[in-house]
Amino acid sequence: MDYQLIATPEGTHARAGLITTDHGQIETPIFMPVGTVGAVKAVHMTELREDIKAQIILGNTYHLYLRPGMDIIERAGGLHKFNGWDRPILTDSGGFQVFSLADNRKLTDEGVTFRSHIDGSKHLFTPEKVVDIERSIGSDIMMALDECPPGTSDYNYARKSLTLTHNWLARGWKHFQNTQPRYGHSQAYFPIVQGCVYKDLRQESSKFVADLGADGNAIGGLAVGEPTEVMYEMIEIVNDILPQDRPRYLMGVGTPANILEAIDRGVDMMDCVMPTRNGRNGMLFTRHGIMNMRNKKWADDFSPLQEDGPSVVDHLYSKAYVRHLFIAQEILAMQIASIHNLAFYLWLVGEARKHIIAGDFSAWKRQMLHEVQQRL
C-alpha cells in the first residue's frame, strides 16, 4: 500500500491524500460504508460503485468468521470474489465486538474468548489467529486485534486495557510480518491507538504505534460514551504524534459534523453504521440538514428528496413518497434511505477534499457545519 500526501492548507490540519492498493486508489479524506457480513445493508454492489461512488468498504472479521466461515470464503477465493466487490476492502479485527458484546466474552493475556451471538459456541481470538483470519478474508487493509474500553472507564482500567492492547499488537505485528497474502494481492496492517480519554495514555499509545512504521494507523476507542469535545481533544493529541506520511483512520465516527471536525484535525479515513442504520429508521442526512421521514410535514411535500443531491434517488423520489414507504413499512424505503445517506456522506468527504486542495476548507467547513446540523 502506498500513501501520497497531496495538500495541507494553512489554518487547518486537514489533508488531501491518495492511497494506492492493488484493488484501486482511494482519494482521502474518505468515508467507508460498513459491510459487516460482506454486504452493506440494503445496498447492491452496483449502487455502491455507480450511485454512491464508494471507493472502499468494510467487512468484519468476527462476523465473517462465524458466518459464512473461512472455509467458504477461502474456497471462493477471498471476500472480493465472494461478494463481487472489486475495489479495496478493510476488515475490522473483532476488537469492537470485545466492547459491544461484553456479556459474551472473556479477556486474557492470550486473547479474547467469545460466545457466538448466533449459537452460543465458544471461540478464541488471539492476535495471531485474527491475522490468519484476515489473510483468509483477503482484505486490502487488516486491523490489529485490540480492546476498546468504554469512554467512561476509570484510569486504572484504561491503563490495564492499553497494556493488553499493546501486547496483542506486538504479537499481531510479528505474525503479520511472518505470514504472506493468500490471493496474490498485497495486504496492509493497521495498528490501533487506544488510551480512552486520558492524554498520557493516548500519547504513549500513539508513540508505540508510530514506532512500528506500519502502512497506516488507526484511532480507536472514541465515540463510545465520552463527550464529543473530549473525542476531538483525543484526536488532536494522537495526530500530533502519528506520522504525517501515513493515512490515519478514525474508527466508528460518526455524524456529518463529527466527520468535518475529524477531517479538520487531520483524519483521512472514517467509517460508521450511522448513515445506513439511521436511514433504515427514517433519518435522512442532507447538505441542508436532517429530515425525519416519518414526520407528518412531509406527507404532501412532492418536491424531490434533495434538489441538489448527489444520488439518483434524490431526484427520482419525492419526500411524500418516501414518507409513505416508511409509514407503510415498505422495504424499498430502507433501500432508498441507505443509498441517499451513503451518497451524501461520500459527497461530503469529496467536497471536503476539493476545498482542502483549493485552500478554503476552513471557511467551507464553518458554513457546512451550520447547514448539516439543522433539523428540517
C-alpha positions in Angstrom: 0.0 0.0 0.0 1.2 3.5 -0.8 0.1 6.9 0.6 0.7 10.2 -1.1 0.0 13.5 0.7 -1.3 16.0 -1.8 -2.4 19.1 0.1 -2.3 20.5 3.7 -3.6 24.1 3.6 -2.7 26.7 6.2 -5.1 27.2 9.2 -6.2 23.6 9.4 -4.7 20.1 9.9 -6.9 18.8 7.1 -5.2 16.8 4.5 -5.9 15.6 1.0 -4.2 12.4 0.0 -4.2 9.3 -2.2 -4.0 5.7 -1.0 -3.0 3.2 -3.7 -3.8 -0.5 -3.2 -3.8 -3.5 -5.5 -7.6 -3.2 -5.8 -7.5 0.5 -6.7 -6.9 4.0 -5.4 -8.7 5.8 -2.5 -8.9 9.6 -2.5 -8.8 10.9 1.0 -10.4 12.1 3.1 -12.8 9.2 2.6 -15.8 7.7 4.3 -16.1 3.9 4.1 -19.5 2.2 4.1 -19.8 -0.6 6.6 -20.5 -4.0 5.1 -20.3 -6.1 8.3 -21.0 -9.5 6.9 -19.7 -8.8 3.4 -22.6 -6.7 2.4 -23.7 -3.1 3.0 -27.3 -3.5 4.3 -30.0 -2.9 1.7 -27.5 -1.7 -1.0 -26.4 -3.5 -4.1 -22.7 -3.5 -5.2 -23.6 -1.8 -8.4 -25.3 1.0 -6.4 -22.2 1.3 -4.2 -20.0 1.7 -7.3 -22.1 3.8 -9.6 -24.5 5.9 -7.5 -22.9 6.1 -4.0 -19.4 6.1 -5.6 -17.8 4.2 -2.7 -14.1 3.7 -3.1 -13.6 1.2 -0.2 -16.0 -0.8 2.1 -15.6 -2.6 5.4 -16.1 -6.2 6.4 -16.0 -7.5 10.0 -13.6 -10.4 10.9 -15.7 -11.6 13.8 -19.0 -11.8 11.9 -17.4 -13.3 8.7 -15.5 -15.9 10.8 -18.8 -17.1 12.3 -20.8 -16.8 9.1 -20.2 -18.0 6.4 -16.9 -19.1 7.8 -13.4 -19.2 6.5 -13.8 -22.4 4.5 -16.4 -20.9 2.3 -14.5 -17.6 1.8 -11.2 -19.4 1.0 -13.0 -21.7 -1.5 -14.5 -18.6 -3.1 -11.0 -17.1 -3.5 -11.4 -14.4 -0.8 -14.0 -11.9 0.1 -13.6 -9.8 -3.1 -14.5 -12.8 -5.2 -17.2 -14.0 -2.8 -19.2 -10.7 -2.7 -18.3 -9.3 -6.1 -16.6 -6.1 -4.8 -13.5 -5.4 -6.9 -12.4 -2.3 -5.0 -10.5 -2.1 -1.7 -11.8 -3.7 1.4 -10.8 -3.0 5.0 -11.6 -5.6 7.8 -12.1 -4.8 11.4 -10.4 -7.3 13.8 -13.3 -8.1 16.1 -11.9 -5.8 18.7 -15.1 -3.7 18.8 -17.1 -6.8 19.5 -14.9 -7.2 22.6 -16.5 -3.9 23.6 -20.1 -4.3 22.2 -20.6 -7.9 23.1 -19.2 -7.6 26.6 -21.6 -10.1 28.1 -20.4 -12.8 25.7 -16.6 -12.6 26.1 -13.6 -13.2 28.4 -10.3 -11.3 28.1 -7.0 -12.9 28.9 -3.4 -12.2 28.0 -3.7 -15.0 25.4 -6.6 -13.3 23.6 -10.4 -13.0 23.8 -12.9 -15.8 24.1 -16.3 -15.1 22.5 -19.5 -16.8 22.8 -21.1 -16.7 19.4 -24.2 -14.5 19.3 -25.6 -17.0 16.7 -25.4 -20.3 18.5 -23.5 -19.7 21.8 -20.4 -21.7 20.7 -17.1 -20.6 22.2 -14.2 -19.2 20.0 -10.8 -17.9 21.0 -9.4 -15.0 19.0 -5.7 -14.4 19.6 -3.7 -11.6 17.8 -2.2 -14.3 15.6 -5.4 -16.0 14.8 -7.0 -12.7 13.8 -4.1 -12.1 11.3 -4.7 -15.6 9.9 -8.5 -14.9 9.5 -7.8 -11.6 7.8 -5.3 -13.3 5.5 -8.1 -15.8 4.6 -10.6 -13.0 4.0 -8.1 -11.2 1.8 -8.8 -7.6 2.8 -6.6 -4.9 1.5 -6.3 -3.3 5.0 -6.2 -5.5 8.1 -6.8 -4.2 11.5 -4.9 -5.3 14.6 -6.8 -7.0 17.5 -7.3 -4.6 20.3 -9.6 -4.0 23.3 -11.9 -1.0 23.1 -12.6 0.2 26.6 -15.8 2.2 27.3 -15.4 6.0 27.2 -16.3 6.2 30.9 -13.5 3.8 32.0 -11.5 4.9 35.0 -7.8 5.4 34.7 -6.7 2.1 36.2 -8.9 0.1 33.8 -7.8 2.2 30.8 -4.1 1.6 31.7 -4.6 -2.2 32.1 -6.6 -2.3 28.8 -3.8 -0.4 27.0 -1.1 -2.7 28.2 -3.2 -5.7 26.9 -3.8 -4.0 23.5 0.0 -3.2 23.1 1.0 -6.8 24.0 -1.6 -8.1 21.5 -0.3 -5.6 18.9 3.3 -6.6 19.2 2.3 -10.3 18.7 0.0 -9.5 15.8 2.6 -7.3 14.1 5.2 -10.1 14.3 2.8 -12.6 12.9 1.7 -10.3 10.1 5.4 -9.9 9.1 5.9 -13.7 9.2 2.9 -14.6 7.0 2.0 -13.9 3.4 -1.1 -12.9 1.5 -3.1 -15.8 0.1 -4.7 -14.4 -3.1 -1.9 -12.6 -5.0 -2.6 -9.0 -3.8 -0.8 -7.2 -1.0 -2.3 -6.5 2.4 -1.6 -3.7 4.8 -1.8 -4.0 8.6 -3.0 -1.0 10.7 -2.3 -0.9 14.4 -4.8 0.9 16.6 -4.2 3.7 19.1 -6.1 3.3 22.4 -6.0 5.0 25.8 -9.6 6.0 26.4 -9.9 9.7 27.4 -6.5 10.1 29.1 -3.9 12.3 27.5 -0.8 10.5 28.8 -2.2 7.1 27.7 -3.1 8.4 24.2 0.4 9.9 23.8 2.0 6.6 25.0 -0.1 4.6 22.6 0.5 6.9 19.7 4.2 6.6 20.1 4.1 2.9 20.4 2.0 2.6 17.3 4.1 5.2 15.3 7.3 3.4 16.1 6.1 0.2 14.3 6.2 2.0 10.9 3.1 0.4 9.6 1.5 1.4 6.3 -1.3 3.3 8.1 -2.6 3.8 11.7 -5.9 3.9 13.3 -7.5 5.8 16.2 -9.9 3.5 18.2 -11.9 3.8 21.4 -13.7 7.0 20.6 -17.4 7.8 20.2 -18.0 5.1 22.9 -19.6 7.2 25.6 -17.2 10.1 26.1 -18.3 13.7 25.5 -17.8 14.9 21.9 -15.4 17.6 22.8 -13.2 15.1 24.6 -13.2 12.9 21.5 -12.0 15.9 19.4 -9.3 16.6 22.0 -8.1 13.0 21.9 -7.9 13.1 18.1 -5.7 16.2 18.3 -3.4 14.6 20.8 -3.0 11.5 18.7 -2.5 13.2 15.4 0.2 15.4 16.8 2.3 12.2 17.2 1.2 9.8 14.4 3.4 10.2 11.3 2.4 12.7 8.6 3.2 10.4 5.7 0.8 7.6 6.6 -3.0 7.6 6.5 -5.0 8.0 9.8 -8.2 6.1 10.2 -10.7 7.2 12.9 -12.8 4.2 13.7 -16.6 4.3 14.1 -17.3 8.0 13.7 -19.9 9.4 13.1 -22.3 12.2 12.3 -21.6 14.6 9.4 -20.5 17.2 11.9 -18.1 14.7 13.5 -16.7 13.9 10.1 -16.0 17.5 9.3 -14.4 18.1 12.7 -12.2 14.9 12.4 -11.1 16.0 8.9 -10.1 19.4 10.3 -7.9 17.6 12.8 -6.0 15.5 10.3 -8.1 12.4 9.9 -8.0 10.7 6.5 -10.4 7.7 6.8 -13.7 7.2 8.7 -16.5 4.6 8.9 -19.8 4.4 10.8 -23.1 2.5 10.6 -25.0 5.7 11.1 -25.9 6.5 7.5 -27.4 3.1 6.9 -28.7 2.3 10.4 -30.3 5.7 10.9 -31.5 5.7 7.3 -33.4 2.4 7.8 -35.2 4.1 10.7 -36.3 7.1 8.6 -33.5 9.7 9.3 -32.0 11.3 6.2 -28.9 13.4 6.2 -28.7 16.2 3.7 -26.5 19.2 2.9 -29.2 21.4 4.3 -30.0 19.5 7.5 -31.6 16.3 8.9 -35.0 15.0 7.9 -37.2 12.6 9.9 -39.2 11.0 7.1 -41.9 9.8 9.4 -42.9 13.4 10.2 -46.4 14.4 9.1 -44.9 17.6 7.5 -43.6 15.5 4.5 -46.9 13.8 3.8 -47.8 16.2 0.9 -44.4 17.5 0.0 -43.9 16.4 -3.6 -40.5 18.0 -4.0 -37.5 15.7 -4.6 -35.8 14.2 -1.6 -32.9 16.7 -2.2 -33.0 19.1 -5.2 -29.2 19.3 -5.4 -28.4 15.8 -4.0 -25.6 13.6 -5.4 -27.7 10.4 -5.7 -30.1 9.2 -8.4 -32.7 8.5 -5.6 -32.6 12.2 -4.6 -34.2 13.1 -7.9 -36.4 10.1 -8.5 -38.5 10.2 -5.4 -40.4 12.8 -3.6 -40.4 13.4 0.2 -44.1 12.5 0.3 -43.5 9.2 -1.5 -40.6 8.2 0.7 -42.6 9.1 3.8 -45.4 6.9 2.5 -43.0 4.0 2.1 -41.8 4.3 5.7 -45.3 4.6 7.1 -46.3 1.5 5.0 -43.2 -0.3 6.2 -42.1 -1.0 2.7 -38.6 -2.4 2.3 -37.9 0.0 -0.5 -37.9 2.8 2.0 -34.9 1.4 3.7 -33.1 0.9 0.4 -33.7 4.5 -0.8 -32.7 6.0 2.6 -29.5 3.9 2.8 -28.4 4.9 -0.8 -29.3 8.5 -0.1 -27.4 8.8 3.2 -24.3 7.0 1.9 -24.2 9.1 -1.3 -24.4 12.2 0.9 -21.6 11.0 3.2 -19.4 10.3 0.2 -20.3 13.7 -1.4 -19.4 15.4 1.9 -15.9 14.0 2.1 -15.4 14.5 -1.6 -16.3 18.2 -1.2 -14.1 18.5 1.8 -11.2 17.1 -0.4 -11.9 19.7 -3.1 -11.8 22.6 -0.6 -8.7 21.3 1.1 -6.9 21.3 -2.3 -8.4 24.7 -3.2 -7.2 26.1 0.2 -10.5 27.3 1.5 -11.5 24.3 3.7 -11.9 26.2 6.9 -14.4 28.7 5.6 -16.3 26.0 3.8 -16.4 23.8 6.9 -17.9 26.6 9.0 -20.7 27.0 6.5 -21.3 23.3 6.2 -21.4 22.7 10.0 -24.2 25.2 10.3 -26.1 23.5 7.5 -25.8 19.8 8.2 -26.7 20.1 11.9 -30.1 21.8 11.3 -33.3 19.8 11.9 -35.6 20.3 8.9 
